[in-house]
Amino acid sequence: MAGARAFIIGLLAVMAAVAAMPASANPFLIEAEPPEFTSSFALRYWYGMGNASLDLYGVSGASMVSRLTYDGLRSHSAEVFGRVDHTSSSLFWKAYVGGGMLTRGSLNDEDFPPGVSPYSSTNSRLQEQGMAYASIDFGGAILRGADFRLDGFVGYHYLNQHMMAYGCTQLAGNTSICSPAVVDDVGVISQENTWHALRLGLNADLPLFAGFRLNLEAVWLPYVWYSGADSHLLRIGTTAGDFTGPIPEDGTGTGYQFEAVLTYKVDKNIDIGVGGRYWRMESHGSAHFENRIVGFTSYPQPLDWKTEHYGIFLQGSYKFAL
């Protein structure tokens, strides 16, 4: 009986000693293997600002015929973001998709001599507008430490913009265009733009302090292709000189995008954050007037488009193992 008691006391002492060992020196502790995949999912609200403009030239490209500037754009968008990482290879994919309303803005439409003489400059109000966008990237770690990583990736970006202008007021001395003024409830110009782009980028995820992290992203868009349609609604008709319908547009170009997100870890799975982003794309192409002007032989005319979007977003994210 005394021997059994001594054996039990000795066994308990050994177990206590093993439990007190640091994890690195404990031969009996089996650590759980890291998950093969980890994933994060985020919901975002983006308050955006921006502008877009086109410069239209004569057939030869030597002189500017018209310029339309969509300025003071304001947008409210909902967005979903996701990322999946493969732990052992450090490969990943990430994507976001979003959309919302462009709620404010104005259109300045300028026409230049000799095509329109004297010079004309009109102002219209933008309303009933929308935007949709998406991006998907694939990449892997370039540098990876215990608590930081630098990634490289390649991907694709999509942006659609619908802009609608109402009313028209002449700001210059031309008395034949929007004089008298067109009232605000009459649609005058509709613009539909779709952008596609190849993305080449770097992404850095860095620890800061006390649960805060900083994620930085810089992207070059080496190839951008654009398609769109301009509808001068008051000029569509059957009289000589009228447009038969929307004027198709296309072009190619380049661009770049930047993004920064500051996050705070609420617990091991949940983060909250605030971020900012800037997008710019531009293209050089043509407006296709051929067979679209009543009673006139017409040709493609050179056209330059530029668009910018920027703003801040709020997000909540959840991370889990797969």
C-alpha positions, 0 to 999 in steps of 0.5 A: 500500500505504501509502495502504491502511494509512493508511485502515485506521488512520484507520477504526479510530480513527474506530470507537474514537472512536464506541465511546467516545462516551456513548450519548446522543451516539452517532448510530450506536447504535440503542437497543432499543424498550421491550417493548409488554407486561411481566408479573410472576408470583409464588408466595406462602405466606400465614400468616393469622389472623382471626375471624368473628361473627354477631349474630342478632336477633328478628323485629322487630330490637329485641333480640339473640337469639344471637351466634356468635363464631368466634375464633382462626382460623389459616390456611395458604394457597398463592397465585398472583399475576400482573400484566400492564402495557401500556407505552405506555398505562400500563394494567394488570390484576392478579389473585391466587387462593389457598386453604388450610386454617383449622387452629385456632380456637374457637366461642363460642355465646351465647343471650340471654333471653327467647328462651333463659333463663337466658343460655347460653354454650357453647364448641366446637373448630373443625377440618376447615375451609377457605378460598378467595379470588380478586381481579382488578383493572383500572386505570392510572397516575395518576402515573408517574415514572422509577422510581415510579408511583401506580395507580388501579384497580377490581376484584372480590374473592371469599372463601369460608369453611367453618367446622366446630365440634366438641364443646360445653361450657356456660360459663354457668349454663344446664343445658339446653344442652350439659349434660352436655358434648358430646364433642369428636368430635361435630360441632355447628355447620357454617357456610358463608360466601361473600363477593363485593365490588366493589374501588376502590383505589390502589396505589403502587410506590416505590423504597427503596435497594440493590435494595429496593422498597415496594408499598402498596395501599389498597382500599375495598369500597363494595358487599359481598354475602354468602350463607351457611348455618348448620347446627345439626347437633344440632337438625336433625330431625323433632320440633316445634321442630327445624330441617329443615336448614341455615338460609340467610343473606344480606346486603349491606354494605361493607369495606376491605383493605390490603396492603404488600409489601417486595421485594428484586431478586435480578437483573433478573428475579427478586424475593423479598419479604415482605408483610402484609395486612388484610381486613375485610367486614361485612353486614346481612341476614337469616337465613331461618327461614321453612318451616324449623322443624318445627311452627312458622310462622317468619319472616326474622330480622335478621342481622349478619355480620363477618369479618376476615383478616390475616397475613404472606406470603412470595413469589418473583416473576419479571418478563419481557417479552411 
